[in-house]
């Protein structure tokens, strides 16, 4: 779980995940181009490749090779136990919306 949080801590990696959410199965070149045009990030291909390695090691990105191309796919499975941890008793709703604050500021 720690690897997932580490991977999500970086804004460039979150932007990569956003891009894979919008269009899954991109090559490194496509990801770099979209990060530049949509997010104004001018990172080198090597830097983006290293970010993709961190995401892959955390299980958030899976890759598939087809000839000389490597396609990157979003994998949300590592996020499920994290989300379930905090939503297991709430059923996904905000249980404190109508309750007074227990810790006044």
C-alpha positions as CSV (number, residue, x, y, z in Angstrom):
1,X,0.0,0.0,0.0
2,X,2.9,2.3,0.7
3,X,4.1,2.1,-2.9
4,X,0.7,3.2,-4.1
5,X,0.8,6.3,-1.9
6,X,4.3,7.1,-2.9
7,X,3.3,6.8,-6.6
8,X,0.3,9.0,-6.1
9,X,2.3,11.7,-4.2
10,X,3.9,13.1,-7.3
11,X,1.8,15.5,-9.5
12,X,3.5,14.3,-12.7
13,X,2.5,10.7,-12.0
14,X,-1.0,11.8,-11.2
15,X,-1.1,13.6,-14.5
16,X,0.1,10.4,-16.2
17,X,-2.7,8.5,-14.5
18,X,-5.2,11.1,-15.6
19,X,-4.0,10.7,-19.2
20,X,-4.4,6.9,-19.1
21,X,-7.9,7.4,-17.6
22,X,-8.8,9.6,-20.6
23,X,-7.1,7.3,-23.2
24,X,-5.8,4.0,-22.0
25,X,-3.1,2.0,-23.8
26,X,-0.7,4.8,-24.8
27,X,3.0,4.6,-25.7
28,X,5.7,6.6,-24.0
29,X,5.8,9.0,-26.9
30,X,2.0,9.6,-26.8
31,X,2.0,10.1,-23.0
32,X,4.9,12.7,-23.3
33,X,3.0,14.5,-26.1
34,X,-0.2,14.7,-24.2
35,X,1.5,15.8,-21.0
36,X,3.1,18.6,-22.9
37,X,0.0,19.8,-24.7
38,X,-2.6,19.3,-22.0
39,X,-0.6,19.9,-18.8
40,X,2.3,22.1,-20.0
41,X,4.8,19.6,-18.6
42,X,8.0,19.5,-20.5
43,X,9.7,16.5,-18.9
44,X,12.1,14.4,-20.9
45,X,11.1,11.0,-22.2
46,X,13.6,9.5,-19.7
47,X,11.9,11.3,-16.8
48,X,8.4,10.2,-17.9
49,X,9.8,6.6,-18.3
50,X,11.1,6.7,-14.7
51,X,7.7,7.9,-13.5
52,X,6.0,5.1,-15.4
53,X,8.4,2.6,-13.7
54,X,7.3,3.9,-10.3
55,X,3.6,3.6,-11.3
56,X,4.3,0.1,-12.7
57,X,6.1,-1.0,-9.5
58,X,3.1,0.2,-7.5
59,X,0.8,-1.9,-9.7
60,X,-1.1,1.2,-11.0
61,X,0.2,0.8,-14.6
62,X,0.5,-2.4,-16.6
63,X,2.4,-2.7,-19.9
64,X,2.0,-4.7,-23.0
65,X,4.6,-5.0,-25.7
66,X,3.6,-5.2,-29.4
67,X,6.7,-5.4,-31.5
68,X,8.9,-2.5,-30.7
69,X,6.1,-0.6,-29.0
70,X,5.2,-0.7,-25.3
71,X,1.6,0.2,-24.4
72,X,0.8,1.5,-20.9
73,X,-2.6,0.6,-19.3
74,X,-4.2,1.9,-16.1
75,X,-4.8,-0.7,-13.4
76,X,-7.1,0.6,-10.6
77,X,-7.0,-2.7,-8.6
78,X,-4.3,-1.4,-6.1
79,X,-6.6,1.5,-5.2
80,X,-9.6,-0.8,-4.3
81,X,-8.3,-1.9,-0.8
82,X,-7.3,1.7,0.0
83,X,-10.8,3.0,-0.9
84,X,-12.5,0.1,0.9
85,X,-10.5,0.8,4.0
86,X,-12.3,4.1,4.6
87,X,-15.6,3.3,3.0
88,X,-16.3,-0.1,4.5
89,X,-18.4,1.3,7.4
90,X,-19.9,4.3,5.6
91,X,-21.3,2.6,2.6
92,X,-19.7,5.3,0.5
93,X,-21.7,8.2,2.0
94,X,-20.8,11.0,4.3
95,X,-22.0,9.9,7.7
96,X,-21.0,13.1,9.4
97,X,-22.8,15.6,7.2
98,X,-25.5,16.2,9.8
99,X,-23.5,15.5,13.0
100,X,-21.8,18.2,15.1
101,X,-18.1,18.4,14.9
102,X,-16.5,16.3,17.7
103,X,-13.3,18.4,17.6
104,X,-14.2,22.1,17.6
105,X,-11.5,24.3,16.1
